């Protein structure tokens, strides 16, 4: 399983990564919507789910990212949780 986490909260993402590691789940963390979206577009078929923070410290909006994921033909089938 591959999870992509897009969140600017380093404490949360670090703890979540540790939990995933213990469970044997591959988890990648991105602190900006742009970097997370770029990774999703590389190979969307290998992503099982994306976890998106609604509000990020860098002023980006998780809802806007979710809309971009749905509008892009390459990523529109990637499931996500906000």
C-alpha positions in Angstrom: 0.0 0.0 0.0 1.2 3.5 -0.8 -0.1 6.6 0.9 0.7 10.2 0.1 0.3 12.7 2.9 0.1 16.4 2.0 0.3 18.4 5.2 2.6 21.2 6.5 2.4 20.0 10.1 5.7 18.3 10.6 4.7 16.8 14.0 1.6 15.1 12.5 3.4 13.8 9.4 6.3 12.4 11.4 4.0 10.6 13.8 1.8 9.3 10.9 4.9 8.1 9.0 6.0 6.1 12.0 2.6 4.5 12.3 2.6 3.6 8.7 6.2 2.2 8.9 5.1 -0.1 11.8 2.2 -1.3 9.8 4.3 -2.0 6.7 2.7 0.8 4.7 4.8 2.9 2.3 4.0 6.6 3.2 5.4 9.7 1.5 5.0 13.1 3.0 4.9 16.4 1.1 4.7 19.8 2.9 3.1 21.7 0.0 0.2 21.1 -2.3 2.3 21.7 -5.4 4.9 19.0 -4.4 2.3 16.5 -3.4 0.3 17.0 -6.6 3.4 16.7 -8.7 4.1 13.3 -7.1 0.5 12.2 -7.7 0.8 13.0 -11.4 4.0 11.0 -11.8 2.4 7.6 -11.3 -1.2 7.9 -10.0 -1.9 4.2 -10.4 0.5 3.4 -7.6 -1.1 5.6 -5.0 -3.8 3.9 -2.9 -4.9 7.0 -1.1 -3.9 10.6 -0.6 -4.4 12.3 2.8 -4.8 16.1 2.4 -4.8 18.7 5.1 -7.6 21.2 4.5 -5.6 24.2 5.7 -1.9 24.3 5.4 0.5 26.7 7.1 2.0 27.8 3.8 -1.3 29.4 2.7 -2.4 26.6 0.4 -5.9 25.2 0.5 -6.5 21.4 0.6 -9.9 21.9 -0.9 -8.4 23.6 -4.0 -5.9 20.6 -4.2 -8.8 18.1 -4.1 -10.5 20.0 -6.9 -7.3 20.0 -9.0 -7.0 16.2 -8.4 -10.5 15.6 -9.6 -10.1 17.9 -12.7 -6.9 16.4 -13.9 -7.5 13.3 -16.1 -4.2 11.7 -14.8 -5.2 11.9 -11.1 -9.0 12.0 -11.2 -9.3 8.4 -10.0 -7.0 8.7 -7.0 -9.0 8.5 -3.8 -8.3 11.1 -1.1 -9.4 12.1 2.4 -9.4 15.7 3.5 
